[in-house]
Amino acid sequence: MQPPDIPASPAADAAAATLPPPAPLALRAALGRFATGVTIITCTGPGGAPVGLTANSFSALSLDPPLVLWSLRQASTSLPAFDAASHFAVNVLADSQVELSRRFASPVADKFAEGLWAGGLGGAPVLGGCAAVFECEVASRQVAGDHVLFIGRVLRLADLSVAPLLFQGGHYRMLGEIL
């Protein structure tokens, strides 16, 4: 059964309207408390060249249908390639792939010159040695603030059952003890 939408009370809306937005640096610091996995999102650009970038804005959205989402800054130089692509791959990095993450987060011209990869569905590059890979068809794109949300329908996945790379508080991290 679907839960009903519960509208906010008019008093809550009025109170929220008078609050100043959080300062960007304070928001970034608080968001940094949330540990995330590290991914490299890839697609094939309009000229057929592989395109990829490091992102931690990846999330599961739905199991049925199988949907995932990620976001990209509107100011990113990679946005035109992802806007034009029909498919993308989410490569969830293993804890041994810190240098690969740094490479794809840098302005280096040919990010694919090092490391193993192969063309996946829709030509989106699939990187070797990742903890998991989700090959997706673009289901929708939506502008939200200073980012574009990409929702993908998972067509194929790989799960290598290796420890993922984590990012928290501005630093790469490894999984710790199971609690």
Kinemage of the C-alpha trace (Angstrom):
@kinemage 1
@onewidth
@group {chain A} dominant
@subgroup {mainchain}
@vectorlist {calphas} color= white
{ca met a 1} P 0.000 0.000 0.000
{ca gln a 2} L 1.344 3.427 -0.934
{ca pro a 3} L 1.678 5.879 1.971
{ca pro a 4} L -0.294 9.071 1.450
{ca asp a 5} L 1.557 12.294 0.718
{ca ile a 6} L 1.488 14.371 3.862
{ca pro a 7} L 1.686 18.088 3.128
{ca ala a 8} L 3.715 20.273 5.461
{ca ser a 9} L 1.676 22.504 7.705
{ca pro a 10} L 1.312 26.151 6.639
{ca ala a 11} L 3.075 27.206 9.857
{ca ala a 12} L 6.089 25.020 9.029
{ca asp a 13} L 6.219 26.434 5.479
{ca ala a 14} L 6.151 30.004 6.822
{ca ala a 15} L 8.894 29.301 9.379
{ca ala a 16} L 11.114 27.645 6.774
{ca ala a 17} L 10.685 30.570 4.384
{ca thr a 18} L 12.244 32.947 6.935
{ca leu a 19} L 15.339 30.811 7.603
{ca pro a 20} L 18.518 31.775 5.746
{ca pro a 21} L 20.046 28.925 3.743
{ca pro a 22} L 23.064 27.204 5.291
{ca ala a 23} L 26.437 28.627 4.258
{ca pro a 24} L 27.953 26.470 1.469
{ca leu a 25} L 31.114 25.633 3.452
{ca ala a 26} L 29.103 24.664 6.540
{ca leu a 27} L 26.818 22.505 4.408
{ca arg a 28} L 29.801 20.845 2.734
{ca ala a 29} L 31.418 20.126 6.117
{ca ala a 30} L 28.232 18.619 7.541
{ca leu a 31} L 27.641 16.527 4.408
{ca gly a 32} L 31.235 15.273 4.754
{ca arg a 33} L 30.192 13.449 7.921
{ca phe a 34} L 28.252 11.041 5.718
{ca ala a 35} L 30.515 8.236 4.493
{ca thr a 36} L 29.985 7.273 0.866
{ca gly a 37} L 31.372 4.833 -1.607
{ca val a 38} L 33.553 6.117 -4.437
{ca thr a 39} L 32.556 5.568 -8.046
{ca ile a 40} L 33.799 6.379 -11.489
{ca ile a 41} L 30.860 7.131 -13.758
{ca thr a 42} L 31.552 6.550 -17.457
{ca cys a 43} L 29.909 7.008 -20.839
{ca thr a 44} L 30.890 7.358 -24.456
{ca gly a 45} L 31.112 10.938 -25.665
{ca pro a 46} L 29.526 12.215 -28.893
{ca gly a 47} L 32.777 11.613 -30.820
{ca gly a 48} L 33.056 8.049 -29.515
{ca ala a 49} L 35.760 8.829 -26.947
{ca pro a 50} L 35.369 7.398 -23.439
{ca val a 51} L 34.420 9.905 -20.736
{ca gly a 52} L 34.647 9.347 -16.997
{ca leu a 53} L 34.740 11.125 -13.669
{ca thr a 54} L 35.027 10.324 -9.991
{ca ala a 55} L 31.774 10.784 -8.081
{ca asn a 56} L 30.389 9.927 -4.682
{ca ser a 57} L 26.878 11.174 -5.463
{ca phe a 58} L 25.675 7.674 -6.396
{ca ser a 59} L 22.655 6.067 -4.742
{ca ala a 60} L 20.205 3.217 -5.093
{ca leu a 61} L 16.734 4.422 -6.045
{ca ser a 62} L 14.489 1.405 -6.703
{ca leu a 63} L 14.696 -2.383 -6.792
{ca asp a 64} L 11.607 -2.812 -8.972
{ca pro a 65} L 12.221 -1.452 -11.502
{ca pro a 66} L 15.998 -1.506 -10.926
{ca leu a 67} L 16.988 2.181 -10.800
{ca val a 68} L 20.045 4.065 -9.561
{ca leu a 69} L 20.837 7.767 -9.530
{ca trp a 70} L 23.821 10.078 -9.453
{ca ser a 71} L 24.366 13.791 -9.885
{ca leu a 72} L 26.774 15.978 -11.829
{ca arg a 73} L 27.507 19.679 -11.384
{ca gln a 74} L 26.043 21.772 -14.198
{ca ala a 75} L 29.454 23.492 -14.498
{ca ser a 76} L 31.227 20.174 -15.253
{ca thr a 77} L 33.021 19.983 -18.594
{ca ser a 78} L 31.778 16.361 -18.811
{ca leu a 79} L 28.096 17.356 -18.727
{ca pro a 80} L 27.638 17.594 -22.526
{ca ala a 81} L 28.898 14.015 -22.962
{ca phe a 82} L 26.606 12.618 -20.256
{ca asp a 83} L 23.674 14.681 -21.560
{ca ala a 84} L 24.124 13.138 -25.003
{ca ala a 85} L 24.770 9.563 -23.823
{ca ser a 86} L 22.049 6.928 -23.859
{ca his a 87} L 23.943 4.728 -21.372
{ca phe a 88} L 26.339 5.103 -18.469
{ca ala a 89} L 28.238 2.755 -16.171
{ca val a 90} L 28.705 3.185 -12.444
{ca asn a 91} L 32.033 1.601 -11.480
{ca val a 92} L 32.113 1.184 -7.671
{ca leu a 93} L 35.786 1.322 -6.759
{ca ala a 94} L 37.552 -1.294 -4.661
{ca asp a 95} L 39.684 -0.148 -1.736
{ca ser a 96} L 42.788 -0.832 -3.848
{ca gln a 97} L 41.758 1.757 -6.472
{ca val a 98} L 42.545 5.046 -4.708
{ca glu a 99} L 44.978 6.150 -7.431
{ca leu a 100} L 42.397 5.426 -10.138
{ca ser a 101} L 39.899 7.603 -8.250
{ca arg a 102} L 42.445 10.417 -8.062
{ca arg a 103} L 43.239 10.092 -11.764
{ca phe a 104} L 39.582 10.419 -12.787
{ca ala a 105} L 39.115 13.346 -10.376
{ca ser a 106} L 42.038 15.213 -11.969
{ca pro a 107} L 42.161 17.316 -15.144
{ca val a 108} L 44.468 14.820 -16.918
{ca ala a 109} L 43.560 14.673 -20.629
{ca asp a 110} L 43.368 10.888 -21.210
{ca lys a 111} L 41.987 9.367 -18.041
{ca phe a 112} L 41.658 5.972 -19.736
{ca ala a 113} L 45.356 5.722 -20.715
{ca glu a 114} L 46.057 3.690 -17.564
{ca gly a 115} L 44.102 0.801 -16.087
{ca leu a 116} L 42.025 -1.968 -17.599
{ca trp a 117} L 38.652 -1.251 -19.142
{ca ala a 118} L 36.335 -2.519 -21.870
{ca gly a 119} L 33.276 -1.144 -23.633
{ca gly a 120} L 30.049 -2.123 -21.946
{ca leu a 121} L 26.412 -1.669 -22.883
{ca gly a 122} L 25.884 1.394 -25.047
{ca gly a 123} L 29.667 1.753 -25.229
{ca ala a 124} L 29.994 2.955 -21.619
{ca pro a 125} L 33.437 1.934 -20.320
{ca val a 126} L 33.499 -0.742 -17.634
{ca leu a 127} L 36.607 -0.593 -15.460
{ca gly a 128} L 38.458 -3.711 -14.330
{ca gly a 129} L 38.904 -4.654 -10.680
{ca cys a 130} L 35.924 -2.730 -9.305
{ca ala a 131} L 33.908 -3.907 -6.312
{ca ala a 132} L 30.728 -3.651 -8.395
{ca val a 133} L 29.588 -2.277 -11.752
{ca phe a 134} L 26.114 -1.143 -12.792
{ca glu a 135} L 25.534 -0.759 -16.539
{ca cys a 136} L 22.587 1.539 -17.085
{ca glu a 137} L 20.329 2.987 -19.732
{ca val a 138} L 19.437 6.622 -19.008
{ca ala a 139} L 15.850 6.724 -17.735
{ca ser a 140} L 15.724 10.447 -17.016
{ca arg a 141} L 17.673 13.622 -16.390
{ca gln a 142} L 16.506 16.436 -14.155
{ca val a 143} L 18.060 19.753 -13.188
{ca ala a 144} L 18.129 20.176 -9.405
{ca gly a 145} L 19.888 23.233 -8.022
{ca asp a 146} L 23.405 23.455 -9.421
{ca his a 147} L 23.430 19.772 -10.472
{ca val a 148} L 21.775 17.459 -12.972
{ca leu a 149} L 20.332 14.216 -11.588
{ca phe a 150} L 20.795 11.181 -13.812
{ca ile a 151} L 18.494 8.230 -13.205
{ca gly a 152} L 19.504 4.992 -14.850
{ca arg a 153} L 17.726 1.696 -15.349
{ca val a 154} L 20.178 -1.061 -14.413
{ca leu a 155} L 20.472 -3.458 -17.347
{ca arg a 156} L 23.437 -5.501 -16.142
{ca leu a 157} L 25.575 -5.667 -13.023
{ca ala a 158} L 28.745 -7.278 -11.736
{ca asp a 159} L 29.557 -7.886 -8.066
{ca leu a 160} L 33.124 -8.930 -7.310
{ca ser a 161} L 32.631 -9.172 -3.531
{ca val a 162} L 35.753 -7.149 -2.724
{ca ala a 163} L 35.924 -4.338 -0.174
{ca pro a 164} L 34.814 -0.953 -1.534
{ca leu a 165} L 36.703 2.319 -1.304
{ca leu a 166} L 35.038 4.843 1.021
{ca phe a 167} L 35.146 8.639 1.275
{ca gln a 168} L 34.339 10.582 4.434
{ca gly a 169} L 35.400 13.927 5.846
{ca gly a 170} L 37.483 14.773 2.778
{ca his a 171} L 39.555 11.569 2.975
{ca tyr a 172} L 39.616 8.121 1.429
{ca arg a 173} L 38.900 5.353 3.908
{ca met a 174} L 38.693 1.584 4.111
{ca leu a 175} L 36.010 -0.517 5.755
{ca gly a 176} L 36.661 -1.128 9.423
{ca glu a 177} L 35.570 -3.736 11.852
{ca ile a 178} L 32.089 -5.202 11.428
{ca leu a 179} L 29.926 -4.116 14.357
